[in-house]
């Protein structure tokens, strides 16, 4: 009996760009929340609003950890909405996007009374705003990711689905990184609103996933099912270690640019632009690499390229702006593999363990929990440790700047090599772990 053609097959057919834009367009506005929350906000609250570094780190750790713990339940909720029809998920994402926009607006522009009430009030406002905005962002993101995962397909098709979503997200990141310095934060929020409207309308015309009936017994067990599968656990270990390696530089990059390189504010947008444009341009190459060599091997090669490009940051000092620009381009090219392969591999694991059309939301809920815990630990540990070791924003002390350099460049490379070693041991060196499905080398034993 012939198997029905998965909706993801349209992403590799002639005219696939239409389907790619319809599904992936929502990734653009979602990036407008991701970049400010995880990169711009720590610097904005510490430098502009005067929040103490150690207290800010604890607020970021607490709110991100709480938000992350909610993601598996958000995923289960999305799965239940899929059971009633995919357009209920779209409506859920639309409401969440509105709340997300209002929350980010409040975070970036706190009332004057809050700013005048002292550090404690600023930190409390940040905690409340982060919780509301992050929760809404989580709902919209899990809904969007689950939709893409339910399109099914083989490795090449899944890589294309993920590549469209992540490439358009990167263009959103580029816009969000440029607009604050070029046109100001109000202009960024205006473009963000237009992106939400466009993304939702495009998504409304996207290819819907195939509905799958779910029994009550399956629904009651689905919340814990991902951790019953070795494939998921192994992939999660690699993803967490690799993600932490990326989260630390994302938290510290603006401090490194300002204090270690001594670059003025105009360079910040240039560096972020080079990094994210290089990543966006590399996405088609990594999608092709996944189709030719497989997702595992392309991800492993990307990790090696990332270390080879980023390790040079440890040698940089005041005035080395062009050298750092080269580091940004090289590490940005490697980022494309991190954005394409892991999520597509997770889609394959969902196939292999028999959860296709049933539990994508739960799987991606746990996946996003890991992503956010990486960012929470990066901010909650690195910022207080830097403060403990004598670094403060604007510091010129050589020892403090050396501490910043080690935290920013050396530690991430060590973690990235550890993730690459695990990926090699579990997925490259032992082909007997391959599966019959679309996620080879990640054998699942339930």
C-alpha positions as CSV (number, residue, x, y, z in Angstrom):
1,X,0.0,0.0,0.0
2,X,1.4,3.4,-0.9
3,X,2.0,5.8,1.9
4,X,0.4,9.2,1.6
5,X,2.7,12.0,0.5
6,X,3.7,14.1,3.5
7,X,2.9,17.8,3.3
8,X,6.6,18.6,3.7
9,X,7.2,17.1,0.2
10,X,6.0,20.4,-1.2
11,X,9.1,22.1,0.2
12,X,11.4,20.2,-2.2
13,X,9.1,20.5,-5.3
14,X,9.1,23.3,-8.0
15,X,7.7,26.5,-6.5
16,X,8.6,25.4,-3.0
17,X,9.5,28.9,-2.1
18,X,5.8,29.8,-1.9
19,X,5.2,27.1,0.8
20,X,8.4,28.1,2.5
21,X,7.4,31.7,2.8
22,X,3.9,30.9,4.0
23,X,5.1,28.7,6.8
24,X,8.3,30.4,7.6
25,X,7.2,34.0,7.6
26,X,6.0,33.9,11.2
27,X,9.6,33.2,12.2
28,X,10.5,36.8,11.3
29,X,8.4,38.5,14.0
30,X,9.2,35.8,16.6
31,X,12.9,36.8,16.3
32,X,12.0,40.3,17.3
33,X,11.3,38.9,20.8
34,X,14.2,36.4,20.9
35,X,16.9,38.9,20.2
36,X,15.8,41.7,22.7
37,X,15.0,39.2,25.4
38,X,18.2,37.2,25.3
39,X,20.8,39.7,23.9
40,X,19.7,43.3,24.1
41,X,17.7,43.3,27.3
42,X,20.6,42.5,29.8
43,X,22.7,45.3,28.4
44,X,19.7,47.7,28.2
45,X,18.7,47.2,31.8
46,X,22.2,47.3,33.2
47,X,23.5,50.3,31.2
48,X,20.4,52.4,30.4
49,X,18.1,51.6,33.3
50,X,20.9,51.2,35.9
51,X,19.9,47.7,37.2
52,X,22.7,46.0,39.3
53,X,24.5,43.3,37.4
54,X,24.2,40.5,40.0
55,X,20.5,41.3,40.7
56,X,19.7,41.4,37.0
57,X,21.4,38.0,36.5
58,X,19.3,36.5,39.2
59,X,16.1,37.9,37.7
60,X,17.0,36.6,34.3
61,X,17.8,33.2,35.8
62,X,14.5,33.0,37.8
63,X,12.1,34.2,35.1
64,X,13.7,32.2,32.3
65,X,13.8,29.0,34.5
66,X,10.1,29.5,35.4
67,X,9.2,30.1,31.7
68,X,11.2,27.1,30.6
69,X,9.4,24.8,33.1
70,X,6.1,25.8,31.5
71,X,7.1,24.8,28.0
72,X,6.2,21.0,28.2
73,X,2.7,21.9,29.4
74,X,2.4,24.5,26.7
75,X,3.4,21.8,24.2
76,X,0.8,19.4,25.6
77,X,-1.8,22.2,25.3
78,X,-0.8,22.8,21.7
79,X,-1.2,19.0,20.9
80,X,-4.7,19.1,22.3
81,X,-5.6,22.1,20.1
82,X,-4.2,20.2,17.1
83,X,-6.5,17.3,17.9
84,X,-9.4,19.8,17.5
85,X,-8.1,21.3,14.3
86,X,-4.9,23.0,13.2
87,X,-6.5,26.4,12.8
88,X,-7.2,26.4,16.6
89,X,-3.4,26.4,17.0
90,X,-3.1,29.3,14.6
91,X,-5.7,31.3,16.6
92,X,-3.8,30.5,19.8
93,X,-0.6,31.8,18.3
94,X,-2.3,34.9,17.0
95,X,-3.6,35.9,20.5
96,X,-0.1,35.0,22.0
97,X,1.6,37.3,19.4
98,X,-0.5,40.3,20.5
99,X,0.3,39.7,24.2
100,X,4.0,39.2,23.2
101,X,4.1,42.6,21.5
102,X,2.5,44.4,24.4
103,X,4.8,42.7,26.9
104,X,8.0,43.6,25.0
105,X,6.7,47.2,24.7
106,X,6.4,47.4,28.5
107,X,9.8,45.9,29.0
108,X,11.6,48.3,26.8
109,X,9.7,51.4,27.9
110,X,9.0,51.1,31.6
111,X,6.9,53.9,33.1
112,X,8.8,56.9,34.6
113,X,7.5,56.0,38.0
114,X,9.2,52.6,37.9
115,X,12.5,54.2,36.8
116,X,12.4,56.8,39.5
117,X,11.6,54.2,42.3
118,X,15.0,52.7,42.5
119,X,16.8,49.5,41.5
120,X,14.3,47.2,43.2
121,X,11.4,48.6,41.3
122,X,13.3,48.3,38.0
123,X,14.2,44.6,38.7
124,X,10.6,43.8,39.7
125,X,9.2,45.4,36.5
126,X,11.8,43.4,34.5
127,X,10.7,40.2,36.2
128,X,7.0,40.7,35.6
129,X,7.5,41.9,32.0
130,X,9.8,39.0,31.2
131,X,7.4,36.4,32.6
132,X,4.4,37.7,30.5
133,X,6.4,38.3,27.3
134,X,8.3,35.0,27.5
135,X,5.2,33.0,28.2
136,X,3.4,34.4,25.2
137,X,6.5,33.9,23.1
138,X,6.7,30.3,24.2
139,X,3.1,29.6,23.1
140,X,3.6,31.1,19.7
141,X,6.9,29.4,19.2
142,X,5.8,25.9,20.2
143,X,2.7,26.2,18.1
144,X,4.8,27.3,15.0
145,X,7.5,24.6,15.6
146,X,4.9,21.9,16.1
147,X,3.1,22.8,12.9
148,X,6.3,22.4,11.0
149,X,7.1,19.1,12.7
150,X,3.6,17.7,11.8
151,X,4.4,18.2,8.1
152,X,6.5,15.1,8.3
153,X,8.9,14.2,5.4
154,X,12.3,12.6,5.0
155,X,15.6,14.2,6.1
156,X,16.0,16.5,3.1
157,X,12.3,17.7,3.3
158,X,12.5,18.3,7.1
159,X,15.7,20.2,6.7
160,X,14.0,22.5,4.1
161,X,11.1,23.1,6.4
162,X,13.4,24.0,9.3
163,X,15.7,26.0,7.0
164,X,12.8,28.2,5.8
165,X,11.7,28.9,9.4
166,X,15.1,29.6,10.8
167,X,16.3,31.6,7.8
168,X,13.4,34.0,8.1
169,X,14.0,34.1,11.8
170,X,17.5,35.2,11.2
171,X,16.3,38.0,9.0
172,X,14.1,39.1,11.9
173,X,17.1,39.0,14.1
174,X,19.1,41.1,11.7
175,X,16.3,43.6,11.6
176,X,16.0,43.7,15.3
177,X,19.7,44.2,15.7
178,X,19.9,47.1,13.2
179,X,16.8,49.0,13.9
180,X,17.5,50.1,17.5
181,X,20.8,51.8,16.6
182,X,19.6,53.1,13.2
183,X,16.0,54.2,13.8
184,X,15.5,53.6,17.6
185,X,13.4,51.2,19.7
186,X,10.0,52.7,18.7
187,X,10.7,52.0,15.1
188,X,11.7,48.5,15.9
189,X,8.4,47.9,17.7
190,X,6.5,49.3,14.7
191,X,8.3,46.9,12.3
192,X,7.7,44.1,14.8
193,X,3.9,44.8,14.7
194,X,3.9,44.8,10.9
195,X,5.9,41.5,11.0
196,X,3.3,39.9,13.3
197,X,0.4,40.8,11.0
198,X,2.2,39.7,7.9
199,X,3.5,36.5,9.5
200,X,0.0,35.5,10.7
201,X,-1.6,36.2,7.4
202,X,1.0,34.1,5.5
203,X,0.7,31.3,8.0
204,X,-3.0,31.3,7.5
205,X,-2.4,30.2,3.9
206,X,0.3,27.6,4.8
207,X,0.0,23.9,4.1
208,X,-1.9,22.4,7.1
209,X,-0.6,19.2,8.8
210,X,-2.5,16.0,8.6
211,X,-4.8,15.4,11.5
212,X,-4.2,12.2,13.5
213,X,-6.8,10.8,15.9
214,X,-5.4,10.5,19.5
215,X,-6.9,8.1,22.1
216,X,-7.5,9.4,25.7
217,X,-5.0,6.8,27.0
218,X,-2.3,8.2,24.7
219,X,-3.1,11.8,25.7
220,X,-2.7,11.0,29.4
221,X,0.8,9.5,28.9
222,X,2.1,11.9,26.3
223,X,3.5,14.5,28.7
224,X,6.3,12.2,29.9
225,X,6.8,10.1,26.8
226,X,9.8,11.9,25.3
227,X,12.1,10.8,28.2
228,X,11.2,7.2,27.7
229,X,13.2,7.1,24.4
230,X,17.0,6.8,24.4
231,X,17.1,8.7,21.0
232,X,15.5,11.7,22.6
233,X,17.7,11.7,25.7
234,X,20.9,11.4,23.7
235,X,19.9,14.1,21.3
236,X,18.9,16.3,24.2
237,X,22.3,15.9,25.9
238,X,24.1,17.0,22.7
239,X,21.6,19.9,22.2
240,X,21.9,21.2,25.7
241,X,25.7,21.2,25.9
242,X,25.9,22.7,22.4
243,X,23.2,25.3,23.2
244,X,25.0,26.4,26.4
245,X,28.1,27.0,24.3
246,X,26.1,29.4,22.2
247,X,24.1,31.0,25.0
248,X,27.1,32.3,26.9
249,X,28.5,34.5,24.1
250,X,24.9,35.7,23.3
251,X,24.7,37.0,26.9
252,X,28.1,38.6,27.0
253,X,28.6,39.8,23.4
254,X,27.7,43.4,24.0
255,X,29.9,43.7,27.0
256,X,32.8,42.1,25.0
257,X,32.3,44.6,22.2
258,X,32.1,47.6,24.4
259,X,34.8,46.9,27.0
260,X,37.2,44.4,25.5
261,X,37.3,45.7,21.9
262,X,36.6,49.3,23.0
263,X,34.2,49.7,20.0
264,X,31.6,52.5,20.0
265,X,27.9,51.8,19.8
266,X,27.8,52.0,16.0
267,X,29.9,48.8,15.7
268,X,27.4,46.7,17.7
269,X,24.9,46.6,14.9
270,X,27.6,45.9,12.4
271,X,28.9,42.9,14.3
272,X,25.4,41.4,14.8
273,X,24.5,42.1,11.2
274,X,27.5,40.2,9.9
275,X,26.9,37.3,12.2
276,X,23.2,36.8,11.4
277,X,23.5,37.6,7.7
278,X,26.3,35.0,7.4
279,X,24.1,32.5,9.2
280,X,21.1,33.3,7.0
281,X,23.1,32.9,3.8
282,X,24.5,29.6,5.0
283,X,21.1,28.0,5.5
284,X,20.6,26.8,1.9
285,X,24.2,25.3,2.1
286,X,23.5,23.4,5.3
287,X,20.1,22.2,4.0
288,X,22.0,20.8,0.9
289,X,24.6,19.3,3.2
290,X,21.9,17.6,5.2
291,X,20.4,16.1,2.1
292,X,23.8,14.9,0.9
293,X,25.7,13.7,4.0
294,X,22.9,13.5,6.5
295,X,21.8,15.7,9.4
296,X,24.2,14.3,11.9
297,X,27.3,14.7,9.9
298,X,26.4,18.2,8.7
299,X,25.8,19.2,12.4
300,X,29.1,17.7,13.5
301,X,31.0,19.6,10.8
302,X,29.2,22.8,11.8
303,X,30.4,22.4,15.4
304,X,34.0,22.0,14.2
305,X,33.7,25.1,12.0
306,X,32.3,27.1,14.9
307,X,35.2,26.3,17.2
308,X,37.8,27.0,14.4
309,X,36.2,30.4,13.8
310,X,35.4,31.5,17.4
311,X,38.5,30.5,19.2
312,X,40.4,33.4,17.7
313,X,38.3,35.8,19.8
314,X,40.6,35.0,22.8
315,X,43.5,36.8,21.1
316,X,41.5,40.1,20.5
317,X,41.9,43.3,22.4
318,X,41.2,47.0,22.1
319,X,40.9,48.2,18.5
320,X,40.6,44.7,16.9
321,X,37.3,45.5,15.3
322,X,37.9,44.1,11.9
323,X,39.4,40.9,13.3
324,X,36.3,40.4,15.4
325,X,34.2,41.1,12.3
326,X,35.9,38.1,10.6
327,X,35.2,36.0,13.7
328,X,31.5,37.0,13.5
329,X,31.3,36.0,9.8
330,X,33.0,32.6,10.4
331,X,30.9,31.7,13.5
332,X,27.8,32.9,11.7
333,X,28.4,30.5,8.8
334,X,28.7,27.7,11.4
335,X,25.5,28.8,13.1
336,X,23.4,27.6,10.1
337,X,24.2,24.0,11.0
338,X,23.0,24.6,14.6
339,X,19.8,26.0,13.4
340,X,19.0,23.4,10.7
341,X,20.2,20.0,12.0
342,X,19.0,19.6,15.6
343,X,15.4,20.5,15.1
344,X,15.2,18.4,12.0
345,X,16.8,15.5,13.9
346,X,14.1,15.9,16.6
347,X,11.4,15.6,13.9
348,X,13.0,12.3,12.8
349,X,13.1,11.0,16.4
350,X,9.3,11.8,16.7
351,X,8.8,9.6,13.6
352,X,11.0,6.8,14.9
353,X,9.3,6.5,18.3
354,X,5.8,6.5,16.7
355,X,4.6,9.9,17.9
356,X,4.1,11.5,14.5
357,X,0.8,13.5,14.5
358,X,0.3,13.0,18.3
359,X,3.0,14.6,20.5
360,X,5.0,17.1,18.5
361,X,4.0,19.9,20.9
362,X,5.2,18.0,23.9
363,X,8.5,17.1,22.3
364,X,9.1,20.7,21.2
365,X,8.0,21.9,24.6
366,X,10.8,20.0,26.3
367,X,13.1,21.1,23.5
368,X,12.4,24.8,24.2
369,X,12.7,24.2,27.9
370,X,16.3,23.0,27.2
371,X,16.9,26.1,25.0
372,X,15.7,28.5,27.7
373,X,17.5,26.7,30.5
374,X,20.7,27.2,28.5
375,X,20.0,30.9,28.2
376,X,18.9,31.1,31.9
377,X,22.1,29.4,33.1
378,X,24.3,31.5,30.8
379,X,22.8,34.7,32.2
380,X,22.2,33.5,35.8
381,X,25.7,32.1,36.2
382,X,28.0,34.2,34.0
383,X,26.8,37.6,35.0
384,X,27.0,37.1,38.8
385,X,30.4,35.3,38.4
386,X,31.8,38.1,36.3
387,X,30.6,40.6,39.0
388,X,32.2,38.3,41.7
389,X,35.5,38.3,39.8
390,X,35.6,42.0,39.6
391,X,34.1,42.8,36.2
392,X,31.6,45.6,35.9
393,X,30.2,47.2,32.7
394,X,32.7,49.9,31.5
395,X,35.6,48.3,33.4
396,X,39.2,49.0,32.1
397,X,41.0,46.8,34.6
398,X,43.2,44.3,32.6
399,X,42.4,41.3,35.0
400,X,38.7,42.0,34.8
401,X,38.8,42.2,31.0
402,X,40.8,38.9,30.8
403,X,38.1,37.3,32.9
404,X,35.5,38.6,30.4
405,X,37.5,37.2,27.5
406,X,37.8,33.8,29.0
407,X,34.1,33.6,29.8
408,X,33.1,34.9,26.4
409,X,35.4,32.8,24.1
410,X,37.3,30.0,25.9
411,X,34.5,28.4,27.9
412,X,32.1,28.2,24.9
413,X,34.7,26.5,22.7
414,X,35.3,23.9,25.4
415,X,31.6,23.2,25.7
416,X,31.2,23.0,21.9
417,X,34.0,20.4,21.7
418,X,32.3,18.4,24.4
419,X,29.1,18.4,22.4
420,X,30.9,17.4,19.3
421,X,32.6,14.5,21.1
422,X,29.2,13.2,22.3
423,X,27.7,13.5,18.9
424,X,30.6,11.7,17.3
425,X,30.6,8.9,19.9
426,X,26.8,8.3,19.8
427,X,26.0,9.1,16.2
428,X,29.0,9.1,13.9
429,X,31.4,6.4,15.3
430,X,28.6,3.9,16.0
431,X,26.5,3.5,12.8
432,X,24.8,0.5,14.3
433,X,22.7,3.0,16.2
434,X,21.1,4.0,13.0
435,X,17.3,3.7,12.7
436,X,15.1,2.7,9.9
437,X,13.3,6.1,10.0
438,X,14.5,9.6,9.1
439,X,16.8,10.2,12.1
440,X,19.8,7.8,11.4
441,X,22.3,7.1,14.1
442,X,19.9,7.9,17.0
443,X,18.5,4.5,17.7
444,X,15.6,4.7,20.1
445,X,15.0,2.0,22.6
446,X,11.8,2.5,24.6
